[in-house]
Amino acid sequence: MQYRSFFINLKNKSCFVIGGNRSAAQISSSLMADGALVTVWSEDFVEDFSVLGKKYPKQLNLLQAEFTLEVANHYCSAKVKPFIVITALTDLEVNQAICDVCIRNNVLSANPSELGSEVIIADNYSADPVEIAVIAKGFPVLTKRLQEAFGKYLDNTWLDAVKAYSDYACSEEVGQLNEAEKRIFFRRMAEEIVKSEGDFEQALKETKAYYQNLQAQDDLLLELAGERSLMD
């Protein structure tokens, strides 16, 4: 199955977690750390949920009840639906059956125990303004190690340049350019940052030289015409 990456702001999103085991607790903790409102359905809860209840008293709702297929259909077909349902039961068949109900009712579902899960959830590397997600489908430990490795590589090689790129985009100097000019300038700068392997100052120098050369040869007018045609 082929997937497309999305980065979603979970703040105040209603998320159902099905199961009261440690896996469900870990999933719930991760969601609430990102601001989600989590309702956990289970007949029994591990002690971890008591700790989470104290840490996230306004975000965690524990419902001591079985999340049957009938209950799933009721909530997923209601006018106000959960944003996503995540199954963490030990019964793999029930996990998938609940997800099937969600899919039929256009509610997002995640089944961590199933390689073909509709949604795959994993912690991502986050260092403003960069978000990176790397997932080895069905292998959570490998996923985590890959995230750590890519995160360290980005920290050591690219992050300073990306932050400088972002800061420069908001500078007064750039504010003098119109939108079409900015697109030409920053597209070239992105290319130069990659070419210089994260050397922002070198990339900026090369970009300015390129832009000044366009101006000197009157090629900038042609470039601007092309950019404006894309913007229209």
N, C-alpha and C positions, 0 to 999 in steps of 0.2 A: 504494500500500500504506500502511495506517495503522499507526502505531507507538505504543507506550506506553513512557514513560521509566522506566528503573530505574537506581539508583545502587548499584553493587556493590563490596564490599570484595574486592580481588583478592589480598590477602595469602595466600601459599602455595597459590594456585589454579594448577592445571596448565594451561598454555596452549601450544598448538602453533601455530607460525608456519611457513607453507609458502613457501619461497623464500629465496634468499641474497643478494638485491639490496639496494640502499640503502633502498628502501621497506620491506623486511622488517626491516632494521636499525632504522629509525626506529620501526616498530611495536613491535619487541622492547624497545627502550630505554624507550618509554613504559610498557609493561606492567610491566617490572622496576622502574621508578621507583615504581610503585604496589605493589610487593611480590610480583608474580606470579613463578611458577616457569616459565621459558620454554624449550621445546624447539624448536629450529629445524631443519627438514629441508631439505636442499639438496645438490646435487652439487658446488656451488662457493659460496664465501662472499666477499663484498667485505671489504676491510680493516677496515671499520667494526666488524665482529664481533670482531676482535682487541682493539680498544679496549674494547668492551662486556664481553668476557671478563675483562679485568683489573678493570673497574669493578664487575662483578656476578659474581664467580667462583662463588658458591654458588647463583646463580639461573639461570644460562645453561648450556644443554646443546646443543652443536652436533652434529647427526647428519649425516654426509656420505653421504647416500643419497637416492634419489628417493622421493618420497611418492606412490606409485602409488595407483590406486583400490583395488587389493587390500590395500595397506597401510592405507589409510584405513578400509576396511571392517573389517579386523582390529582396529585400535585403537578404533574407534568402537562396535564390538559387544562389546568385551571387558568383563569384570566391572568393572575399574577404567578409567574413560574419562577423556579430557581434559575439562576444564571447557568449553573453547572451542577451535575450530580457525579460524585466520585465514589466508586465502590471499593471497599476494602474488607469484604467478608472472606472467610476461609473457604466458603463454598463458591468455587469458580463458576459453576453453571448459573447460580443465582446472580452473581455479579454481572454476567453477560446478559441474562434475561432482563435485569433492571435497566441496563444500558440500552437494550433493544427498545424498551418502552420509551426511554428518553428520546431516542433517535426518531421514533415514529411521531413524537409530539414536538419535534424541533427544539429539544432542549439539549444543550451540550452534555456529553458524558465522557468520563475518563475511567478506564478499567486498567489499573496498573499491572494486573496479572495477565493481560491479553496483549500480544504483540500487535494485533490489528485494532487496538483501541481507537475510538474516534478522535479523542484528544490525548496527546502525550504531554504530561506535566513534568517539568524538571526545573530545579533552581538554575538561574542563569547568572552569568558574570555581569555585574552592574557597576559601572564607574562613569558617572556623568561626563560627557554626553553619550557614552557607549553602552550598548546592551548586546551581549553575545550569548547565544544558546547553542550548545552542541549536545546531541543526544545519540547514544548507542542504543537503539530500540531493543527493549527487553533486558538490558544490562545496566541497572542503576548504579552499581559500584564503578563500572568502567565509565559511565556517563559523568559521575562526580569527579573522577580522576582527570578525565579529558577537560572538564570545565576548569579545574585547578591549573592544569598545564597551559591551556590557552590563556587563562587569566594572567598567569605569571609572564607569559611571553608578551602579551599586550602591555602589561605594566612596564616591562623592561625595554620595549622597542617602540611602541606606537602611541601610548596613551598621552604623553606630553605633547606630541605633535598634534594629536586630535583635539586636545584641549586648547592648544594655541590657535588652531584653525578655527575652532568655535568662538574663541574670544576675539580673534581678528575680524570675524564676520560681523561682530557687533560694534566694531570700533568706529570712531568718527571719520576716519579716513575712508572706510568702505561706505559710510553713509552718503558720501558725495556721488556715488555711482547709482545709476538707475537699475531697475530689476534685470533688464537684458544684459547690461554691462557686468553686473554681479555674477550672473550665470556663466558668462564667458570666463571671467576672472577665476571664479572658484572651481569651475570644472578643470581648468588648467592646473590650479594649485593642488587639487586632489591627485592629479596625475603625477605632479612633481613630488608630492609627499611620499607616494608609493615608490617612485623612482629613486628617491634619496634615502629610502628605508627609514623614514621617520625623522629626518633632519628638517625641522620646520623653517629655520632661518635660510637654509639653502633653497628650500622649495619656494619660499617667499621671494627670494632674490631672482630665481629663474622665472617665476611667474610675472614679476614686474617687468623684467627684461622682455619677455614674450609680449606682454600687453603694450609696452612702449613701442615695440617693433611694429605691432599692428597699427598703432596710431601714426607712426612715421610713414608707413607705406599706404595709408588710407584703406588698409584692409579691414580696419575695425568697423567701418560702415557696412561692409558686406556681412561681417559676422553678426552685427547687430540686427541687420535685416532678417537674417536667418533665425536668430533667437526670437525676434518679435513675431515672426510668422508662426513659431511653435507656441507662443503665448496667446495668440489670438483665438 
